[in-house]
């Protein structure tokens, strides 16, 4: 597989999240909720902090941390792409980088991250949590990088 395809993956995932965020920003009011599926709720939320609102009163620190993390992930991705083996790691780091840069792009461009996906739950605290595609890319990429690191080393 061509090495540039992993960069295309990152760009496509980044674009998908940014398109969804733009749609939500243009078509929904803050706090408005829509229910496209039984357990899925679309809502427009602005998160000026990190996950779970951490450091929301320190936006400059959040921007620096976000850009630093995205940079580290991107460097890891690029080093991984240059290697000949490690397909799972390359795909995983591409997803991780896309999510990291999408949220970082929001922080620098808007001053907050647009979150828009929630899940119905019996627990009010869990039901109030809202995510975006970038968050799912980060979670899936991180989990897959862990799996790759634990189980794929012996085959390379």
N, C-alpha and C positions, 0 to 999 in steps of 0.2 A: 504494500500500500504506500502511496506517495506520502511523504512527510507533511506536505502542505495541507493534506486533508484534515489533519488534527487542528490546524489553525482555522480552516473553514468551519469546522465543528464549533470552535470557540466563538467565531464571529456569528454564526447562525443562531446559537443559543443566546448569545448576548442580544442580538436583534429581536429574537422572539420575546424575551422578557421586556425589552424596551418598548416594543409595539404594544404589548399588553398593558404596560404602565401608562403609555400615552392614551390608549383607549379608555382606561379607567379614569384618568385625569380629565379627559374631555367629556365623558358621558355619565359620570356619576358624581353626586355631591358627597362631601365629607360625611362619613357616618352612614350613608345610604347603604342598604343591603338588598341584594337580589339572590334568589335561590334557584340556580340552574339545575341542581340535582338534589336528591333527598338529603344528603349529608354535607353538601358543599354550599358555602355561602360566599358570594362575591360582595366585598365591601371596600370602600376607599378609605385607607388609613395612611396618615403621614407619620413616619417614625424618624425622629431627629436624632435618635441615639443608636446604639448597637442592638443586638438581639435582646428582646424582652425590655427594650427601653433603657438599657444600661447606658450610663454617661450621657443621657439626653440633654443635660445642662452644660455639657462641654463639647459643643459641635466641632471646634477646631481639633481637639484631641481625637474625636471619632474619625474625622477626615484623615488625619495623619495615620492612625492605626489601620484604617481601611485601605488606604493607598499602600502602606507598607506591606500588609498581608497580601494584597493583590499582586504587588511587585514580586514578593517571595514566591508565590504560587506560579506566577508567569515565568520566572527564572527556572523553577523546578520543571515546569512544563517544557520549556525550550531545551533544557539539558536532556530531558527524557526523549524528546522528539529526535534529538541528534543520535541517540543510541539506536542500534539496529533491532533490539528485542524489547519486549515489554508493552505489548499492544494494550492490555488492560490499564496499565499505568498511564499510558499516553491519552487514552480516551477519558479516563477518570480525571486527570489533571486538566484536560481541556474543558470538561464540564465545570470543575472547580474554579478555573480561571474565568470562565464566562459569568458565573454567578458573582464572583468577587468583583469583577470589573463593572458589571451592571449596577450593583449596589453602590460601588465607589463613584461611578458616573453620576448617579442620582445625588449622592451626598455633595459632590462638588457643583453640579449643575442646578439642583433645586434647593439644596440645603437640608434635604430630608430624603428618606427612601420611601417610595410608594409601595405599600403592601395592599393586596387585594384578594387573597384566598383565605377563607376561614372554614372551619369544620364544625358542624353541629355536634354538641356534646352535652351530656347531662351535667357536667361540671362547668359552672359559669366562667371560671378562670381559664380553663382550657378552651372553651367556646369563644372567648374574647381574643385569643391569639390569632394574628393575621400574618400571612406570608406572601411571598411573590415567587415567581418561577426561579429567580436567581437563588433564593433560599433553598429550594429543592435541588437545584444543580449543585450547590455547595454541599448539602447533606449527602446526596447520592455520590458525588465525586469523592468526598472525604471517606465515605464508607468503602467505596471501591478501591481507593488508594490503600486503605488499611488491609483489605482482602488481598490486594496485589502484593503488598509488602509481606504479609504473613504466609501466603500460600504459593506465590508464583516465583519466588527466588530460586527454589531448587531446580526449576525447569529451565532457567536461563543460563 
